[in-house]
Amino acid sequence: MTTPSRDFGVQSYCFREFDNRQIAGMVRSLGLDKIEMCAVHADFNNLPAWREVAAIYSDEGISIPSIGVQTFTGAASERDWFECAAAAGARHISAHFHVESYLAAIPQVVKWTQEFGIRVGIHCHGGYMFGGSPDVLRHLLALGTPGIGLCIDTAWAMQIGPNQGDPVKWAQEFAGQITGVHFKDFTFGPNGQWKDVIVGTGNLDLAGFVSALDAGGFDGVAVIEYEGDAHDPLPALRQCVESMRAATA
């Protein structure tokens, strides 16, 4: 069965030490055909340059369904990000908001989601960033619905602790509001320090999470994100792809 949760790509941040032509070849070598592009590899305020970047991936048969993670403050220049997403055929932008500017930013972003027909997913980023906890997310989603939804980063969800940060429970609670997923897995040391591991081999109930997404009608953009081994990410990413396919078969 092919569902959006199983039709996954990869986040370009995994390849942050490589250029776009190298990355396109790496993505194809993984047997994938989708990538979420981050600002490490593109300037989303320079549409002509962005078109050149997007063409590198298009020429390799790789689509760009999402860009991000972008931090919105409501500045007029941030409309460029929607223009770049639209130019690549993307339907999603993963995003952050700041506590000091979200009340102004969210109404502006909602207008852009309506103008471009592109959804924005608030990327949860653990306990040290605004938008990392369910109570804050509920508040932000209430202000931004329906254009603004949730991008669940599974590892960062878990970082806030098992009572509040269970990705399976998030998939159930926020069903219908989830626009993106970053499949990522952490283990944690005694002091709470996290370590990237192959998705599904750490604390993430990968099969349970995918099942919960499917049951909730998830229809967004899903990507693997492995942040370890930046100088040589392919071996671990191949294992991530294998783990994903085994868990979602």
Protein Blocks (a to p, Z undefined) as FASTA:
>chain_A
ZZfklmccddfklmmmbcfklmmmmmmmnopabdcddfklocfkbmklmmmmmmmmmmno
pacfbgcddddehiaklmmmmmmmmmnopabdcddddfklmmmmmmmmmmmmmmnopacd
dddebjkbghiafklmmmmmmmmpckbccdddfklmmmnojklmgfklmmmmmgoiacbd
cdddddddfkopacdddehilmbcfklmmmmmmmnopabdcddddfehkllmmlmmmmmm
mmmmmmmZZ
